Amino acid sequence: MDGQRDERHDDADDRDDPVSGGGRTRPAGWWAAAAGPVRRVGLIVAVLAVTVAGTLLGVLAGGQVDTDIGPFRATLSLSPARDGGTTVDIPPLGALLLDSHGGPAHLTVRLGALDQGRTEALLDDPASISRASQSAVEDVRSGVMRLGLRTLGASVLVTVLLAGLIFRNTRRTAWAGGLALLITAGSLGTAAATLRPQSIEEPRYEGLLVNAPAIVGDARRIANDYTKYAEQLQRLVGNVSQLYTTVSALPVYEPAPGTTRVLHVSDMHLNPTGWQLIRTVVEQFGIDVVIDTGDITDWGSEPEASFVGSISLLKKPYVFIRGNHDSGKTAAAVARQPNAIVLNNSTTTVAGLTIAGIGDPRFTPDKNTSPAGSGLTQQVADQVIGAGQQLATTVRNSPRPVTIALVHDPASAGPLSGTCPLVLAGHTHSRQVSELPQVPGQQRTTLMVEGSTGGAGLRGLEGEKPTPLSMSVLYFDQQKMLQAYDTITVGGTGQAQVNLERRLVENPAAGVSATPTPTPTPSGGGTGAPTPTPTG
């Protein structure tokens, strides 16, 4: 009997052993002492693992907000990282890397498109530029605060949901949510406590922005000088109206009814002040068509494309060809404007004028906006001349006689001699008027090269004196022959002044042989009118 009782007792012990598959819920003997701590450690590890996983998922899923930073639409996002820091992503130019803070949270600021309404407000009011720079700091601070709160809430919520699904235990779920709150808040607090605002002065560059250190000094000087420069130019733009009133009263040339007025601009290079001058001239001179011979941007990037939104405000046909600083995206952005026409080895008829144009065969975005920045090799020369040959073929095959041909680089104009009476170009940032070598038996062709309507862009402020803004108004009679043209130069001389010189075409049927007429030059604070530089 005793032997049978011992056997039954041994069987019970085997069933109580969880390793042997016993059925008792509370282990006995030596196993109970070992299993309790192991089980507690396992639960702690499981709660920590679920917390970490939930926190990471919450940060990745919810750590992102969209906000406005000045005129930009921007996306702020947080991601786990060992050393913290901030990346300012400026597609497609590259990124700025800032050692802004420590801790396990990395901030990414991705700048998107410019908001057209806010951008126009900046262009129209120079004082708003300084206000925008101040408000941008508040925009970033507000966006980061919203991002922190959103990230904190998302990490706790995701962790609680994940713990609830796995443990199905209120106490363990609450522990996981509390730990997620502690981890996320601690990470954000560490980032805030180690913030280094001076890091904005010491960025590292990636992508195309590696060239930025070479120009950062100039850029700072431009930023410091721009407000004063823009205020001066606003006064100058106002003087255009006074100048036009004076010139229109001169008896030497009065545009007849039916005269078509064309405004030729070129090489804006992102200078917002150029749009103020263009709008003033379009309104005061009664412009019918605006012709742009390229380089409206510097890099041809997608964020720059929003700069062309001012075209639609002119309410006049805007004929454009691509320059060597304009990309296909730039041309597409121009083409989206309701009043714009982009020519690329094609023709169009506007206000009775048949216009042919071709884009520059190069795309050479560079921090240097001067013509030399695009480089010149035999291959490049062949490309540039080849573009003129292509356009000459298009002009000859046009069903209607072409009035004006457009090229960006005047080096493309040679093959167009004899195909049309007038070729317009830009690229050189220097105004010139000349006659192309005449082809025997063909009509004479005049080449008019415009200066930089944007003063070679904001980089035109790098020198001691700003590069002048220039444009020309062309007057065509009812037979679409050029009768006269006005050359307009604003600022850039170190004296606040506007220059306008009217030239009459002596023999329109034979070509442009211009005689200047004496015109006064109103000054906006200068010490006298300088002698106009001959353009012929």
Beta strands, then each sheet from edge to edge (+ up, - down):
strand 1: 64-69
strand 2: 72-80
strand 3: 86-90
strand 4: 94-98
strand 5: 105-114
strand 6: 204-207
strand 7: 260-265
strand 8: 289-292
strand 9: 318-320
strand 10: 340-342
strand 11: 346-350
strand 12: 353-357
strand 13: 404-406
strand 14: 422-425
strand 15: 432-435
strand 16: 446-449
strand 17: 469-476
strand 18: 482-490
strand 19: 498-505
strand 20: 514-517
sheet 1: 1+ 2- 5+ 3+ 4- 6+
sheet 2: 10+ 9+ 8+ 7+ 17- 18+ 19- 20+
sheet 3: 11+ 12- 13- 14- 16- 15+
end
